[in-house]
Amino acid sequence: MASVDLSHHLSAEARLRKPTAMKEIWRLASRKPNMVSLANGDPPNILYPIKRVSFEIASPSGDDPVASWKTESANTPTQVIGATRDGPSVLPVKKAMQYTNGAGHVETQKAVSELAHAYHHPPNHVITLTLGNGDAVTKCFRLFGNPGDHFLADEFTFSALVQAAIPQGIKWVPVRMDDRGMIPERLEEILTSWDAARGPRPHVLYTIPCGQNPTGSTLSVERRGKIYELAQRFDLIIIEDDPYYFLQFPSSDATAAPKSTPSFVSLDVDGRVVRVDSFSKVIAPGMRLGWITSSTQFHEQLVALTDSSSQHPHAFGQIFLSELLGPEGWQLPGFDKWVRGLGMEYKRRCEFFLDLFAKEVATTGFAEAIPPEAGMFVWTRIYVEKHPRYRKEVAGVEGARGPRTNCKKLMEELFDTCLDEGLVVMPASIFKVDSDPHYTDPEDNIEDRLNYFRLTFCGTEETMRTGLSTLGRGLRVFFAN
Ligand SMILES: Cc1ncc(COP(=O)(O)O)c(C=O)c1O
């Protein structure tokens, strides 16, 4: 199946970037098995002071390996994976430690590619290893963004990355969300009513489809289908940032088949989806490894960018992944068992959190939790309109184009009250995507909808207990003033 030619989406920077000449020569060295090279400036591998790398890891045996791992005892099964200098191993140390291709060592790419294909069956896509989703998404912004371009995003999003694009000259256009994530009809409205005076219509959509950060929402299959159709109709690139994909909660119905929401990339017949995955939430954030699934055309561009910047992912992580997914490691069935265990564990934690929330916070009558289906976060709505000093003015509290309510100010006060009580939360304001005030509907200003906190159930039970009882107390204090 051929992908559509989408090269017109490439930024001026990407078009100007030439493949790194030295890396091109270096690639020639792998043309034949016994090519003699007097070309590369690699330190002789005999001088690498590393003979063996080994990792003792959890063994994915038993029904719920994550549950037995977290209650670690002398009997908790472990296994050792690793590599020696000369092998035999999937990726021997002397090879792993050399300079390599921007997409990573072929052995690791192959292992990760098999994993990506097992979950997403992408129609016509290839894998590029990355240093995690932060690295991957910001590289994608550089691939597609010219100064003055407009990009679309969930109206509340992982702001660290959105902010990274602003110095590049990208302007963000927030898409309205509800409790189930981005609303396709609102995306359509933006695209159909685009005012050409603003500049070219947005051509990139950045979205977090599962356990969204910060709202915890997961896009339904139906919404994904509609958004993909809009991407085809309006010629959008979709950057699918999905670090919480493997933290989807299993169905409560034990007889139901394991849930697997089709990703955007699995729908992508055109090559317009660039999917971004991370090992940060599956193995550990310090792994600093992830991968992009994209069309070959965008893969080549990403490799050129990496070749001339970070060069390639680090060898220790590539050894780890190659062995983890290789014949001596978990392989795909073991990996699948582990991530299903993670899904169950996060679901258990979430249920514990929501039970406590019902007792400690909902009983105040001032807040509700929106239950997620994946990820780490509970979007918590504060009934700010019940506050005695809440104000709503038809003319707007900051003029006709500004917000109509004092929601933002009251939420700042509530945040301070929580701090005074000894609790830190993430306020909605830090995740909002600012829109051009000239094109903001005064009846629907995001500043009037900042009455949310992002809370996490990643902490210990004790943290959740103390945190939620403090929140309940903070709400009572705040609403009494
Ligand atoms: C939506 C989203 N994207 C990207 C990242 C960064 O992930 P990584 O550790 O893979 O760089 C995070 C981390 O919290 C995230 O929530």
Ligand as a Chemical Component Dictionary entry (heavy atoms), coordinates in Angstrom:
data_LIG
# 
_chem_comp.id                   LIG 
_chem_comp.type                 NON-POLYMER 
_chem_comp.pdbx_formal_charge   0 
_chem_comp.three_letter_code    LIG 
# 
loop_
_chem_comp_atom.comp_id 
_chem_comp_atom.atom_id 
_chem_comp_atom.alt_atom_id 
_chem_comp_atom.type_symbol 
_chem_comp_atom.charge 
_chem_comp_atom.model_Cartn_x 
_chem_comp_atom.model_Cartn_y 
_chem_comp_atom.model_Cartn_z 
_chem_comp_atom.pdbx_ordinal 
LIG C1 C1 C 0 1.833  13.506 27.072 1  
LIG C2 C2 C 0 3.282  13.356 27.384 2  
LIG N1 N1 N 0 4.168  13.433 26.393 3  
LIG C3 C3 C 0 5.488  13.289 26.618 4  
LIG C4 C4 C 0 5.966  13.063 27.887 5  
LIG C5 C5 C 0 7.446  12.897 28.073 6  
LIG O1 O1 O 0 7.735  11.544 27.987 7  
LIG P1 P1 P 0 9.230  10.955 27.909 8  
LIG O2 O2 O 0 9.650  10.644 29.308 9  
LIG O3 O3 O 0 9.084  9.738  27.077 10 
LIG O4 O4 O 0 10.082 11.996 27.276 11 
LIG C6 C6 C 0 5.076  12.962 28.958 12 
LIG C7 C7 C 0 5.591  12.724 30.308 13 
LIG O5 O5 O 0 5.074  12.856 31.317 14 
LIG C8 C8 C 0 3.692  13.111 28.688 15 
LIG O6 O6 O 0 2.776  13.035 29.660 16 
# 
loop_
_chem_comp_bond.comp_id 
_chem_comp_bond.atom_id_1 
_chem_comp_bond.atom_id_2 
_chem_comp_bond.value_order 
_chem_comp_bond.pdbx_ordinal 
LIG C1 C2 SING 1  
LIG C2 N1 SING 2  
LIG C2 C8 DOUB 3  
LIG N1 C3 DOUB 4  
LIG C3 C4 SING 5  
LIG C4 C5 SING 6  
LIG C4 C6 DOUB 7  
LIG C5 O1 SING 8  
LIG O1 P1 SING 9  
LIG P1 O2 DOUB 10 
LIG P1 O3 SING 11 
LIG P1 O4 SING 12 
LIG C6 C7 SING 13 
LIG C6 C8 SING 14 
LIG C7 O5 DOUB 15 
LIG C8 O6 SING 16 
# 
